[in-house]
Amino acid sequence: MAALSIQRAATPAALLVVNNIEVIYDHVILVLKGVSLTVPKGRIVALLGANGAGKTTTLKAISNLLRAERGDVTKGSIEFEGDRVDRLTPNDLVKRGVIQVMEGRHCFAHLTIEENLLTGAYTQKIGRAAVNEQLERVYAYFPRLKVRRTSQAGYTSGGEQQMTAIGRALMARPTMILLDEPSMGLAPQIVEEIFAIVRDLNQKEHVSFLLAEQNTTVALSNADYGYILENGRVVMDGDAAALAANEDVKEFYLGVAGEGRKSFRDTKFYRRRKRWLS
Protein backbone atom coordinates (compact mmCIF):
# COMPACT_ATOMS: atom_id res chain seq x y z
CA MET A 1 0.00 0.00 0.00
CA ALA A 2 1.29 3.47 -0.84
CA ALA A 3 2.84 5.44 1.98
CA LEU A 4 0.94 8.34 3.50
CA SER A 5 2.41 11.70 2.53
CA ILE A 6 2.00 15.03 4.34
CA GLN A 7 1.70 17.98 1.97
CA ARG A 8 5.02 19.69 1.32
CA ALA A 9 6.11 23.01 -0.13
CA ALA A 10 8.13 23.30 -3.31
CA THR A 11 11.68 22.02 -2.85
CA PRO A 12 14.97 22.50 -4.71
CA ALA A 13 16.16 20.13 -7.43
CA ALA A 14 16.69 16.56 -6.29
CA LEU A 15 20.28 15.63 -5.44
CA LEU A 16 19.58 12.00 -4.51
CA VAL A 17 16.64 9.94 -5.75
CA VAL A 18 15.97 6.44 -4.41
CA ASN A 19 13.29 4.88 -6.57
CA ASN A 20 11.34 1.84 -5.33
CA ILE A 21 14.36 -0.21 -4.24
CA GLU A 22 14.17 -3.75 -2.91
CA VAL A 23 17.04 -5.23 -0.91
CA ILE A 24 17.62 -8.93 -0.28
CA TYR A 25 20.29 -10.52 1.93
CA ASP A 26 21.71 -13.98 1.20
CA HIS A 27 19.38 -14.27 -1.83
CA VAL A 28 16.53 -15.02 0.61
CA ILE A 29 15.85 -12.37 3.27
CA LEU A 30 13.77 -9.44 1.98
CA VAL A 31 14.73 -6.36 4.04
CA LEU A 32 13.59 -3.33 2.02
CA LYS A 33 10.29 -3.46 0.15
CA GLY A 34 9.86 -0.71 -2.41
CA VAL A 35 11.59 2.15 -0.59
CA SER A 36 11.51 5.53 -2.36
CA LEU A 37 12.88 8.83 -1.09
CA THR A 38 14.35 12.09 -2.34
CA VAL A 39 17.00 14.37 -0.87
CA PRO A 40 16.84 17.88 -2.38
CA LYS A 41 20.08 19.74 -2.87
CA GLY A 42 21.18 21.62 0.23
CA ARG A 43 18.65 20.02 2.58
CA ILE A 44 18.72 17.78 5.66
CA VAL A 45 16.43 14.76 5.34
CA ALA A 46 15.77 12.41 8.27
CA LEU A 47 15.15 8.69 7.92
CA LEU A 48 13.25 7.64 11.03
CA GLY A 49 12.10 4.40 12.57
CA ALA A 50 12.73 1.85 15.29
CA ASN A 51 15.70 -0.48 15.43
CA GLY A 52 15.41 -3.00 12.59
CA ALA A 53 13.11 -0.83 10.45
CA GLY A 54 15.64 -0.74 7.58
CA LYS A 55 17.34 2.63 8.06
CA THR A 56 20.93 1.40 8.02
CA THR A 57 20.22 -0.96 5.12
CA THR A 58 18.84 1.99 3.13
CA LEU A 59 22.01 4.02 3.71
CA LYS A 60 24.24 1.07 2.80
CA ALA A 61 22.20 0.49 -0.35
CA ILE A 62 22.85 4.11 -1.36
CA SER A 63 26.59 3.95 -0.56
CA ASN A 64 26.94 0.53 -2.26
CA LEU A 65 28.23 -1.23 0.87
CA LEU A 66 25.65 -4.04 0.83
CA ARG A 67 27.68 -6.54 -1.18
CA ALA A 68 30.26 -6.76 1.62
CA GLU A 69 27.41 -8.11 3.79
CA ARG A 70 25.93 -10.43 1.14
CA GLY A 71 23.16 -8.01 0.35
CA ASP A 72 22.00 -6.70 -2.99
CA VAL A 73 19.61 -4.17 -4.51
CA THR A 74 17.43 -6.44 -6.63
CA LYS A 75 14.86 -3.91 -7.85
CA GLY A 76 14.59 -0.17 -8.36
CA SER A 77 17.29 2.43 -8.93
CA ILE A 78 19.41 5.02 -7.12
CA GLU A 79 20.38 8.28 -8.81
CA PHE A 80 22.78 10.99 -7.65
CA GLU A 81 22.90 14.30 -9.50
CA GLY A 82 20.84 12.75 -12.27
CA ASP A 83 23.11 9.76 -12.87
CA ARG A 84 22.41 6.20 -11.84
CA VAL A 85 24.96 5.18 -9.18
CA ASP A 86 23.73 1.89 -7.71
CA ARG A 87 26.18 -0.02 -9.93
CA LEU A 88 29.25 2.00 -8.95
CA THR A 89 31.88 0.82 -6.47
CA PRO A 90 31.87 2.47 -3.03
CA ASN A 91 35.19 4.12 -3.94
CA ASP A 92 33.73 5.63 -7.11
CA LEU A 93 30.76 6.93 -5.15
CA VAL A 94 33.07 8.63 -2.64
CA LYS A 95 34.81 10.34 -5.55
CA ARG A 96 31.37 11.54 -6.69
CA GLY A 97 30.92 13.23 -3.30
CA VAL A 98 28.73 10.78 -1.34
CA ILE A 99 30.28 9.84 2.03
CA GLN A 100 28.77 7.61 4.70
CA VAL A 101 29.48 8.02 8.41
CA MET A 102 28.82 4.57 9.78
CA GLU A 103 26.80 3.71 12.86
CA GLY A 104 29.13 3.33 15.84
CA ARG A 105 31.62 5.88 14.46
CA HIS A 106 34.34 3.36 13.39
CA CYS A 107 37.40 5.50 13.99
CA PHE A 108 40.87 4.00 13.61
CA ALA A 109 41.50 3.47 17.32
CA HIS A 110 45.31 3.22 17.04
CA LEU A 111 45.63 6.47 15.07
CA THR A 112 45.52 9.98 16.49
CA ILE A 113 42.57 12.27 15.91
CA GLU A 114 44.50 14.18 13.26
CA GLU A 115 45.68 11.00 11.52
CA ASN A 116 42.06 9.83 11.37
CA LEU A 117 41.04 13.11 9.79
CA LEU A 118 43.83 12.94 7.23
CA THR A 119 42.62 9.53 6.01
CA GLY A 120 39.48 11.32 4.80
CA ALA A 121 41.54 13.31 2.29
CA TYR A 122 42.96 10.15 0.69
CA THR A 123 40.71 10.37 -2.37
CA GLN A 124 41.52 14.05 -2.92
CA LYS A 125 44.29 14.59 -5.46
CA ILE A 126 45.54 17.74 -3.79
CA GLY A 127 48.83 18.94 -2.33
CA ARG A 128 49.84 19.10 1.29
CA ALA A 129 49.06 22.81 1.55
CA ALA A 130 45.48 22.21 0.38
CA VAL A 131 45.13 19.29 2.79
CA ASN A 132 46.31 21.48 5.68
CA GLU A 133 43.84 24.17 4.65
CA GLN A 134 41.05 21.60 4.65
CA LEU A 135 42.20 20.31 8.04
CA GLU A 136 42.01 23.78 9.56
CA ARG A 137 38.55 24.15 8.07
CA VAL A 138 37.47 20.98 9.88
CA TYR A 139 39.04 22.21 13.13
CA ALA A 140 37.05 25.43 12.81
CA TYR A 141 33.86 23.36 13.07
CA PHE A 142 35.27 20.98 15.68
CA PRO A 143 37.55 23.04 17.96
CA ARG A 144 37.55 20.23 20.52
CA LEU A 145 39.31 18.00 17.98
CA LYS A 146 42.08 20.53 17.52
CA VAL A 147 42.77 20.39 21.25
CA ARG A 148 42.84 16.57 21.14
CA ARG A 149 44.55 16.28 17.75
CA THR A 150 47.50 14.22 19.08
CA SER A 151 45.38 11.87 21.21
CA GLN A 152 44.76 8.31 20.11
CA ALA A 153 41.16 8.08 18.88
CA GLY A 154 40.53 4.89 20.83
CA TYR A 155 41.09 6.77 24.10
CA THR A 156 38.76 9.69 23.36
CA SER A 157 35.10 10.05 24.33
CA GLY A 158 32.18 8.83 22.24
CA GLY A 159 31.30 12.40 21.34
CA GLU A 160 34.84 13.15 20.20
CA GLN A 161 34.90 9.97 18.12
CA GLN A 162 31.62 10.95 16.46
CA MET A 163 33.04 14.39 15.70
CA THR A 164 36.16 12.72 14.28
CA ALA A 165 34.05 10.49 12.01
CA ILE A 166 32.09 13.47 10.68
CA GLY A 167 35.26 15.55 10.34
CA ARG A 168 36.93 12.72 8.42
CA ALA A 169 33.97 12.69 6.02
CA LEU A 170 34.25 16.46 5.63
CA MET A 171 37.92 16.10 4.64
CA ALA A 172 36.74 14.37 1.44
CA ARG A 173 34.85 17.56 0.46
CA PRO A 174 31.48 15.81 0.18
CA THR A 175 28.36 16.98 -1.58
CA MET A 176 26.27 14.64 0.57
CA ILE A 177 26.86 12.88 3.88
CA LEU A 178 24.91 9.76 4.87
CA LEU A 179 24.88 9.93 8.66
CA ASP A 180 23.88 6.77 10.53
CA GLU A 181 22.60 7.09 14.13
CA PRO A 182 24.75 10.10 15.15
CA SER A 183 23.13 10.30 18.61
CA MET A 184 23.71 6.65 19.57
CA GLY A 185 25.23 6.28 23.03
CA LEU A 186 25.85 9.99 23.51
CA ALA A 187 24.71 12.36 26.26
CA PRO A 188 21.92 14.79 25.28
CA GLN A 189 24.24 17.81 25.51
CA ILE A 190 26.74 16.18 23.10
CA VAL A 191 23.90 15.21 20.75
CA GLU A 192 22.76 18.84 20.62
CA GLU A 193 26.33 19.96 19.90
CA ILE A 194 26.76 17.48 17.05
CA PHE A 195 23.44 18.37 15.44
CA ALA A 196 24.31 22.07 15.71
CA ILE A 197 27.50 21.30 13.75
CA VAL A 198 25.46 19.36 11.19
CA ARG A 199 23.24 22.41 10.69
CA ASP A 200 26.32 24.64 10.33
CA LEU A 201 27.81 22.32 7.72
CA ASN A 202 24.52 22.31 5.86
CA GLN A 203 24.09 26.08 5.90
CA LYS A 204 27.70 27.23 5.49
CA GLU A 205 29.25 24.43 3.42
CA HIS A 206 26.03 23.52 1.57
CA VAL A 207 26.48 19.81 2.41
CA SER A 208 23.26 17.84 2.04
CA PHE A 209 22.48 15.21 4.69
CA LEU A 210 20.47 12.02 4.80
CA LEU A 211 20.53 10.96 8.43
CA ALA A 212 19.14 7.76 9.92
CA GLU A 213 18.06 8.30 13.50
CA GLN A 214 16.00 6.60 16.21
CA ASN A 215 15.81 9.83 18.22
CA THR A 216 12.82 11.23 16.36
CA THR A 217 12.59 14.39 18.45
CA VAL A 218 16.10 15.64 17.77
CA ALA A 219 16.01 14.51 14.14
CA LEU A 220 12.78 16.33 13.28
CA SER A 221 13.90 19.48 15.11
CA ASN A 222 16.98 19.69 12.86
CA ALA A 223 15.77 18.26 9.53
CA ASP A 224 13.82 19.85 6.71
CA TYR A 225 11.96 16.70 5.70
CA GLY A 226 11.46 13.22 7.07
CA TYR A 227 10.59 9.67 6.08
CA ILE A 228 9.36 7.05 8.55
CA LEU A 229 10.33 3.44 7.93
CA GLU A 230 8.62 0.37 9.36
CA ASN A 231 9.38 -3.22 8.43
CA GLY A 232 11.36 -2.14 5.39
CA ARG A 233 8.70 0.20 3.97
CA VAL A 234 8.16 3.96 4.00
CA VAL A 235 4.87 4.40 5.86
CA MET A 236 4.81 8.20 6.13
CA ASP A 237 6.76 11.20 4.90
CA GLY A 238 6.44 14.97 5.08
CA ASP A 239 7.97 18.27 6.16
CA ALA A 240 9.75 17.82 9.48
CA ALA A 241 7.56 20.34 11.30
CA ALA A 242 4.39 18.70 9.98
CA LEU A 243 5.58 15.25 11.03
CA ALA A 244 6.49 16.51 14.50
CA ALA A 245 2.97 17.97 14.85
CA ASN A 246 1.20 14.88 13.50
CA GLU A 247 -0.80 13.10 16.21
CA ASP A 248 0.14 9.62 15.00
CA VAL A 249 3.84 10.45 14.98
CA LYS A 250 3.63 12.18 18.35
CA GLU A 251 2.02 9.16 19.98
CA PHE A 252 4.08 6.35 18.53
CA TYR A 253 7.45 8.00 17.85
CA LEU A 254 7.61 10.96 20.23
CA GLY A 255 5.79 9.30 23.14
CA VAL A 256 3.12 12.02 23.38
CA ALA A 257 -0.49 10.82 23.39
CA GLY A 258 -3.14 13.03 21.85
CA GLU A 259 -6.30 13.96 23.73
CA GLY A 260 -8.42 11.69 21.57
CA ARG A 261 -6.43 8.52 22.36
CA LYS A 262 -6.00 8.20 26.09
CA SER A 263 -7.86 4.95 26.70
CA PHE A 264 -6.49 1.44 26.30
CA ARG A 265 -9.25 0.72 23.80
CA ASP A 266 -8.27 3.71 21.65
CA THR A 267 -4.64 2.65 21.74
CA LYS A 268 -5.52 -0.89 20.65
CA PHE A 269 -7.56 0.54 17.77
CA TYR A 270 -4.69 2.70 16.63
CA ARG A 271 -2.22 -0.17 16.81
CA ARG A 272 -4.48 -2.09 14.43
CA ARG A 273 -4.64 0.93 12.12
CA LYS A 274 -0.87 1.36 12.36
CA ARG A 275 -0.34 -2.22 11.19
CA TRP A 276 -2.61 -1.45 8.25
CA LEU A 277 -0.46 1.57 7.39
CA SER A 278 2.66 -0.57 7.22
Residue pairs with C-beta under 8 A, 6 or more apart in sequence:
1 276
1 277
3 233
3 234
3 235
3 236
3 237
4 235
4 236
4 237
4 277
5 236
5 237
5 238
6 236
6 237
6 238
6 239
6 242
6 243
6 246
7 238
7 242
8 225
8 238
8 239
8 242
9 239
11 38
11 40
11 43
11 225
12 40
12 41
12 42
12 43
13 40
13 41
14 38
14 39
14 40
14 41
15 39
15 40
15 41
15 42
15 80
15 81
15 175
15 176
15 208
16 37
16 38
16 39
16 62
16 78
16 79
16 80
16 98
16 176
16 208
16 210
17 38
17 78
17 79
17 80
18 35
18 36
18 37
18 38
18 58
18 61
18 62
18 76
18 78
19 36
19 76
19 77
19 78
19 79
20 34
20 35
20 36
20 75
20 76
20 77
21 32
21 34
21 35
21 36
21 58
21 61
21 73
21 75
21 76
21 77
21 78
21 86
22 30
22 32
22 33
22 34
22 35
22 73
22 74
22 75
22 76
23 30
23 31
23 32
23 54
23 57
23 58
23 61
23 66
23 71
23 72
23 73
23 74
23 232
24 30
24 31
24 71
24 72
24 74
25 31
25 69
25 70
25 71
25 72
26 70
26 71
27 72
30 232
31 54
31 57
31 71
31 232
32 54
32 57
32 58
32 61
32 232
32 233
33 231
33 232
33 233
34 75
34 76
34 233
35 54
35 58
35 76
35 229
35 232
35 233
35 234
36 76
36 234
37 45
37 47
37 58
37 210
37 227
37 234
37 237
38 45
39 45
39 176
39 208
39 209
39 210
40 208
40 224
40 225
41 208
42 202
42 206
42 208
43 202
43 208
43 209
43 224
43 225
44 198
44 199
44 202
44 208
44 209
44 211
44 222
44 223
44 224
44 225
45 208
45 209
45 210
45 211
45 223
45 224
45 225
45 226
45 227
46 211
46 212
46 213
46 219
46 220
46 222
46 223
46 225
46 226
46 227
46 240
47 55
47 58
47 59
47 210
47 211
47 212
47 213
47 226
47 227
47 229
48 55
48 212
48 213
48 214
48 216
48 219
48 220
48 226
48 227
48 228
48 229
48 253
49 55
49 214
49 228
49 229
49 230
50 214
50 230
51 214
53 229
53 230
53 231
53 232
54 229
54 231
54 232
54 233
55 180
55 181
55 212
55 213
55 229
56 103
56 180
56 181
56 212
57 66
57 71
57 232
58 212
58 229
59 100
59 178
59 180
59 210
59 212
60 66
60 69
60 71
60 100
61 71
61 73
61 78
61 86
62 78
62 98
62 100
62 178
62 210
63 90
63 93
63 98
63 100
63 178
64 85
64 86
64 88
64 89
64 90
64 93
65 90
65 100
66 72
66 73
73 86
77 84
77 86
78 84
78 85
78 86
79 85
80 93
80 96
80 98
80 176
81 96
81 175
85 93
85 96
85 98
88 96
91 123
94 123
94 172
95 123
96 175
97 172
97 173
97 174
97 175
97 176
98 174
98 175
98 176
98 178
99 169
99 172
99 174
99 176
99 177
99 178
100 169
100 177
100 178
100 179
100 180
101 165
101 166
101 169
101 177
101 178
101 179
101 180
101 182
102 165
102 180
103 180
103 181
103 184
103 212
104 181
104 184
105 158
105 161
105 162
105 164
105 165
106 165
107 116
107 153
107 154
107 161
107 164
107 165
107 168
108 115
108 116
108 119
108 153
109 152
109 153
109 154
110 152
110 153
110 154
111 119
111 152
111 153
112 149
112 150
112 151
112 152
112 153
113 145
113 148
113 149
113 150
113 151
113 153
113 156
113 160
113 164
114 135
114 149
114 150
116 153
116 164
116 168
117 135
117 138
117 145
117 164
117 167
117 168
117 171
118 131
118 135
118 171
119 168
119 171
120 167
120 168
120 169
120 170
120 171
120 172
121 131
121 134
121 135
121 171
121 172
122 172
123 172
124 130
124 131
124 134
124 171
124 172
124 173
126 134
131 171
134 171
134 173
135 171
137 170
138 145
138 167
138 170
138 171
139 145
139 146
139 149
141 167
141 170
141 197
141 200
141 201
142 163
142 164
142 166
142 167
142 197
144 160
144 163
145 160
145 163
145 164
145 167
148 156
148 160
153 160
153 161
153 164
156 164
157 190
158 185
158 186
158 190
159 186
159 187
159 190
159 193
159 194
162 182
162 186
162 190
162 194
163 194
163 197
166 177
166 179
166 182
166 194
166 197
166 198
166 201
169 177
170 177
170 201
170 205
170 207
174 207
175 207
175 208
176 207
176 208
176 209
176 210
177 201
177 207
177 208
177 209
177 210
178 209
178 210
178 211
178 212
179 198
179 209
179 210
179 211
179 212
180 211
180 212
181 212
181 213
181 214
182 191
182 194
182 195
182 198
182 211
182 213
183 191
183 194
183 195
183 213
183 214
183 215
183 218
184 214
186 194
191 215
191 218
192 218
195 218
195 222
198 209
198 211
198 222
199 222
201 207
201 209
202 208
202 209
211 219
211 223
213 219
216 249
216 253
216 254
217 244
217 254
219 226
219 240
220 226
220 240
220 241
220 243
220 244
221 240
221 244
222 240
223 240
224 239
224 240
225 237
225 238
225 239
225 240
226 237
226 238
226 239
226 240
226 243
227 234
227 236
227 237
228 234
228 235
228 236
228 237
228 243
228 249
228 253
229 235
230 277
230 278
231 278
233 278
235 277
235 278
236 243
236 246
236 248
236 249
236 277
237 243
238 246
243 249
244 250
244 254
247 258
247 260
247 261
248 270
248 274
250 256
250 257
250 258
251 257
251 258
251 261
251 270
252 270
252 274
257 267
260 266
261 267
261 270
